[in-house]
Amino acid sequence: MLHNRWVRYGALGFVGFYLFTHPVDAGHAVQSAVGTVQTGADRAATFVTTAIK
């Protein structure tokens, strides 16, 4: 359990460091992630709609 906590703190520290040192790149990464989730949701909705018909 202690190991998981340190990994989590390390990941949060890296995200904070990246956000403050490369804000434009971090913004692009977030936009890309949101776009990927949106595309997946659209495809899942299309699948469900097609399967119901």
Backbone as XML, in Angstrom:
<?xml version="1.0"?>
<chain id="A" units="angstrom">
  <residue number="1" name="MET">
    <atom name="N" x="0.806" y="-1.195" z="0.000"/>
    <atom name="CA" x="0.000" y="0.000" z="0.000"/>
    <atom name="C" x="0.855" y="1.268" z="0.000"/>
  </residue>
  <residue number="2" name="LEU">
    <atom name="N" x="1.934" y="1.245" z="0.750"/>
    <atom name="CA" x="2.796" y="2.417" z="0.821"/>
    <atom name="C" x="3.422" y="2.705" z="-0.535"/>
  </residue>
  <residue number="3" name="HIS">
    <atom name="N" x="3.730" y="1.647" z="-1.272"/>
    <atom name="CA" x="4.322" y="1.807" z="-2.599"/>
    <atom name="C" x="3.338" y="2.527" z="-3.531"/>
  </residue>
  <residue number="4" name="ASN">
    <atom name="N" x="2.068" y="2.153" z="-3.489"/>
    <atom name="CA" x="1.056" y="2.794" z="-4.333"/>
    <atom name="C" x="0.935" y="4.278" z="-4.028"/>
  </residue>
  <residue number="5" name="ARG">
    <atom name="N" x="1.051" y="4.642" z="-2.772"/>
    <atom name="CA" x="0.939" y="6.041" z="-2.381"/>
    <atom name="C" x="2.085" y="6.849" z="-2.974"/>
  </residue>
  <residue number="6" name="TRP">
    <atom name="N" x="3.303" y="6.305" z="-2.936"/>
    <atom name="CA" x="4.460" y="7.026" z="-3.486"/>
    <atom name="C" x="4.372" y="7.142" z="-5.002"/>
  </residue>
  <residue number="7" name="VAL">
    <atom name="N" x="3.865" y="6.119" z="-5.640"/>
    <atom name="CA" x="3.686" y="6.182" z="-7.098"/>
    <atom name="C" x="2.659" y="7.252" z="-7.445"/>
  </residue>
  <residue number="8" name="ARG">
    <atom name="N" x="1.592" y="7.299" z="-6.692"/>
    <atom name="CA" x="0.545" y="8.299" z="-6.923"/>
    <atom name="C" x="1.093" y="9.713" z="-6.712"/>
  </residue>
  <residue number="9" name="TYR">
    <atom name="N" x="1.844" y="9.926" z="-5.635"/>
    <atom name="CA" x="2.440" y="11.244" z="-5.384"/>
    <atom name="C" x="3.442" y="11.620" z="-6.471"/>
  </residue>
  <residue number="10" name="GLY">
    <atom name="N" x="4.215" y="10.645" z="-6.912"/>
    <atom name="CA" x="5.166" y="10.892" z="-7.982"/>
    <atom name="C" x="4.475" y="11.283" z="-9.278"/>
  </residue>
  <residue number="11" name="ALA">
    <atom name="N" x="3.394" y="10.591" z="-9.609"/>
    <atom name="CA" x="2.645" y="10.910" z="-10.825"/>
    <atom name="C" x="2.029" y="12.296" z="-10.736"/>
  </residue>
  <residue number="12" name="LEU">
    <atom name="N" x="1.456" y="12.634" z="-9.594"/>
    <atom name="CA" x="0.880" y="13.969" z="-9.425"/>
    <atom name="C" x="1.954" y="15.048" z="-9.492"/>
  </residue>
  <residue number="13" name="GLY">
    <atom name="N" x="3.109" y="14.770" z="-8.925"/>
    <atom name="CA" x="4.211" y="15.722" z="-8.993"/>
    <atom name="C" x="4.677" y="15.933" z="-10.422"/>
  </residue>
  <residue number="14" name="PHE">
    <atom name="N" x="4.771" y="14.848" z="-11.179"/>
    <atom name="CA" x="5.176" y="14.964" z="-12.577"/>
    <atom name="C" x="4.162" y="15.759" z="-13.380"/>
  </residue>
  <residue number="15" name="VAL">
    <atom name="N" x="2.869" y="15.507" z="-13.169"/>
    <atom name="CA" x="1.827" y="16.250" z="-13.880"/>
    <atom name="C" x="1.907" y="17.734" z="-13.540"/>
  </residue>
  <residue number="16" name="GLY">
    <atom name="N" x="2.079" y="18.052" z="-12.275"/>
    <atom name="CA" x="2.209" y="19.453" z="-11.869"/>
    <atom name="C" x="3.433" y="20.109" z="-12.476"/>
  </residue>
  <residue number="17" name="PHE">
    <atom name="N" x="4.562" y="19.412" z="-12.467"/>
    <atom name="CA" x="5.794" y="19.938" z="-13.066"/>
    <atom name="C" x="5.613" y="20.176" z="-14.555"/>
  </residue>
  <residue number="18" name="TYR">
    <atom name="N" x="5.013" y="19.206" z="-15.237"/>
    <atom name="CA" x="4.796" y="19.323" z="-16.684"/>
    <atom name="C" x="3.844" y="20.467" z="-16.999"/>
  </residue>
  <residue number="19" name="LEU">
    <atom name="N" x="2.807" y="20.613" z="-16.187"/>
    <atom name="CA" x="1.833" y="21.679" z="-16.406"/>
    <atom name="C" x="2.468" y="23.056" z="-16.277"/>
  </residue>
  <residue number="20" name="PHE">
    <atom name="N" x="3.331" y="23.238" z="-15.300"/>
    <atom name="CA" x="3.938" y="24.550" z="-15.077"/>
    <atom name="C" x="5.120" y="24.832" z="-16.003"/>
  </residue>
  <residue number="21" name="THR">
    <atom name="N" x="5.795" y="23.796" z="-16.483"/>
    <atom name="CA" x="6.950" y="24.035" z="-17.343"/>
    <atom name="C" x="6.600" y="24.019" z="-18.828"/>
  </residue>
  <residue number="22" name="HIS">
    <atom name="N" x="5.533" y="23.309" z="-19.199"/>
    <atom name="CA" x="5.112" y="23.212" z="-20.602"/>
    <atom name="C" x="3.588" y="23.345" z="-20.693"/>
  </residue>
  <residue number="23" name="PRO">
    <atom name="N" x="3.022" y="24.520" z="-20.398"/>
    <atom name="CA" x="1.568" y="24.634" z="-20.359"/>
    <atom name="C" x="0.887" y="24.414" z="-21.708"/>
  </residue>
  <residue number="24" name="VAL">
    <atom name="N" x="1.519" y="24.842" z="-22.797"/>
    <atom name="CA" x="0.907" y="24.658" z="-24.116"/>
    <atom name="C" x="0.847" y="23.175" z="-24.474"/>
  </residue>
  <residue number="25" name="ASP">
    <atom name="N" x="1.948" y="22.470" z="-24.236"/>
    <atom name="CA" x="1.972" y="21.026" z="-24.511"/>
    <atom name="C" x="0.980" y="20.275" z="-23.631"/>
  </residue>
  <residue number="26" name="ALA">
    <atom name="N" x="0.863" y="20.695" z="-22.383"/>
    <atom name="CA" x="-0.098" y="20.056" z="-21.480"/>
    <atom name="C" x="-1.524" y="20.290" z="-21.969"/>
  </residue>
  <residue number="27" name="GLY">
    <atom name="N" x="-1.798" y="21.483" z="-22.460"/>
    <atom name="CA" x="-3.122" y="21.783" z="-23.013"/>
    <atom name="C" x="-3.439" y="20.923" z="-24.222"/>
  </residue>
  <residue number="28" name="HIS">
    <atom name="N" x="-2.438" y="20.733" z="-25.097"/>
    <atom name="CA" x="-2.640" y="19.877" z="-26.263"/>
    <atom name="C" x="-2.889" y="18.431" z="-25.845"/>
  </residue>
  <residue number="29" name="ALA">
    <atom name="N" x="-2.197" y="17.982" z="-24.824"/>
    <atom name="CA" x="-2.393" y="16.613" z="-24.336"/>
    <atom name="C" x="-3.802" y="16.419" z="-23.800"/>
  </residue>
  <residue number="30" name="VAL">
    <atom name="N" x="-4.299" y="17.414" z="-23.077"/>
    <atom name="CA" x="-5.665" y="17.330" z="-22.544"/>
    <atom name="C" x="-6.680" y="17.339" z="-23.683"/>
  </residue>
  <residue number="31" name="GLN">
    <atom name="N" x="-6.488" y="18.230" z="-24.667"/>
    <atom name="CA" x="-7.398" y="18.272" z="-25.818"/>
    <atom name="C" x="-7.402" y="16.942" z="-26.558"/>
  </residue>
  <residue number="32" name="SER">
    <atom name="N" x="-6.248" y="16.343" z="-26.718"/>
    <atom name="CA" x="-6.154" y="15.056" z="-27.401"/>
    <atom name="C" x="-6.886" y="13.966" z="-26.622"/>
  </residue>
  <residue number="33" name="ALA">
    <atom name="N" x="-6.713" y="13.954" z="-25.311"/>
    <atom name="CA" x="-7.379" y="12.948" z="-24.476"/>
    <atom name="C" x="-8.896" y="13.121" z="-24.522"/>
  </residue>
  <residue number="34" name="VAL">
    <atom name="N" x="-9.359" y="14.353" z="-24.450"/>
    <atom name="CA" x="-10.798" y="14.616" z="-24.501"/>
    <atom name="C" x="-11.350" y="14.218" z="-25.866"/>
  </residue>
  <residue number="35" name="GLY">
    <atom name="N" x="-10.615" y="14.515" z="-26.919"/>
    <atom name="CA" x="-11.043" y="14.131" z="-28.266"/>
    <atom name="C" x="-11.144" y="12.623" z="-28.418"/>
  </residue>
  <residue number="36" name="THR">
    <atom name="N" x="-10.200" y="11.906" z="-27.839"/>
    <atom name="CA" x="-10.220" y="10.443" z="-27.904"/>
    <atom name="C" x="-11.430" y="9.885" z="-27.166"/>
  </residue>
  <residue number="37" name="VAL">
    <atom name="N" x="-11.718" y="10.423" z="-26.000"/>
    <atom name="CA" x="-12.887" y="9.971" z="-25.224"/>
    <atom name="C" x="-14.172" y="10.288" z="-25.986"/>
  </residue>
  <residue number="38" name="GLN">
    <atom name="N" x="-14.240" y="11.466" z="-26.586"/>
    <atom name="CA" x="-15.434" y="11.858" z="-27.340"/>
    <atom name="C" x="-15.636" y="10.943" z="-28.548"/>
  </residue>
  <residue number="39" name="THR">
    <atom name="N" x="-14.564" y="10.634" z="-29.257"/>
    <atom name="CA" x="-14.660" y="9.739" z="-30.409"/>
    <atom name="C" x="-15.138" y="8.356" z="-29.977"/>
  </residue>
  <residue number="40" name="GLY">
    <atom name="N" x="-14.599" y="7.858" z="-28.882"/>
    <atom name="CA" x="-15.034" y="6.561" z="-28.371"/>
    <atom name="C" x="-16.500" y="6.556" z="-27.972"/>
  </residue>
  <residue number="41" name="ALA">
    <atom name="N" x="-16.947" y="7.624" z="-27.335"/>
    <atom name="CA" x="-18.352" y="7.718" z="-26.934"/>
    <atom name="C" x="-19.257" y="7.797" z="-28.157"/>
  </residue>
  <residue number="42" name="ASP">
    <atom name="N" x="-18.856" y="8.545" z="-29.160"/>
    <atom name="CA" x="-19.649" y="8.630" z="-30.392"/>
    <atom name="C" x="-19.765" y="7.267" z="-31.068"/>
  </residue>
  <residue number="43" name="ARG">
    <atom name="N" x="-18.652" y="6.540" z="-31.118"/>
    <atom name="CA" x="-18.673" y="5.217" z="-31.752"/>
    <atom name="C" x="-19.519" y="4.229" z="-30.954"/>
  </residue>
  <residue number="44" name="ALA">
    <atom name="N" x="-19.448" y="4.320" z="-29.633"/>
    <atom name="CA" x="-20.268" y="3.438" z="-28.795"/>
    <atom name="C" x="-21.748" y="3.758" z="-28.975"/>
  </residue>
  <residue number="45" name="ALA">
    <atom name="N" x="-22.083" y="5.036" z="-29.069"/>
    <atom name="CA" x="-23.483" y="5.428" z="-29.273"/>
    <atom name="C" x="-23.977" y="4.948" z="-30.631"/>
  </residue>
  <residue number="46" name="THR">
    <atom name="N" x="-23.144" y="5.051" z="-31.641"/>
    <atom name="CA" x="-23.523" y="4.567" z="-32.968"/>
    <atom name="C" x="-23.745" y="3.060" z="-32.945"/>
  </residue>
  <residue number="47" name="PHE">
    <atom name="N" x="-22.880" y="2.334" z="-32.256"/>
    <atom name="CA" x="-23.030" y="0.880" z="-32.144"/>
    <atom name="C" x="-24.346" y="0.520" z="-31.454"/>
  </residue>
  <residue number="48" name="VAL">
    <atom name="N" x="-24.634" y="1.174" z="-30.338"/>
    <atom name="CA" x="-25.854" y="0.858" z="-29.596"/>
    <atom name="C" x="-27.087" y="1.200" z="-30.429"/>
  </residue>
  <residue number="49" name="THR">
    <atom name="N" x="-27.057" y="2.355" z="-31.088"/>
    <atom name="CA" x="-28.201" y="2.754" z="-31.917"/>
    <atom name="C" x="-28.421" y="1.756" z="-33.053"/>
  </residue>
  <residue number="50" name="THR">
    <atom name="N" x="-27.342" y="1.333" z="-33.665"/>
    <atom name="CA" x="-27.452" y="0.368" z="-34.766"/>
    <atom name="C" x="-27.920" y="-0.994" z="-34.250"/>
  </residue>
  <residue number="51" name="ALA">
    <atom name="N" x="-27.446" y="-1.407" z="-33.090"/>
    <atom name="CA" x="-27.814" y="-2.702" z="-32.541"/>
    <atom name="C" x="-29.277" y="-2.741" z="-32.126"/>
  </residue>
  <residue number="52" name="ILE">
    <atom name="N" x="-29.837" y="-1.625" z="-31.721"/>
    <atom name="CA" x="-31.234" y="-1.580" z="-31.269"/>
    <atom name="C" x="-32.197" y="-1.652" z="-32.449"/>
  </residue>
  <residue number="53" name="LYS">
    <atom name="N" x="-31.802" y="-1.088" z="-33.584"/>
    <atom name="CA" x="-32.702" y="-1.062" z="-34.755"/>
    <atom name="C" x="-33.000" y="-2.414" z="-35.282"/>
  </residue>
</chain>
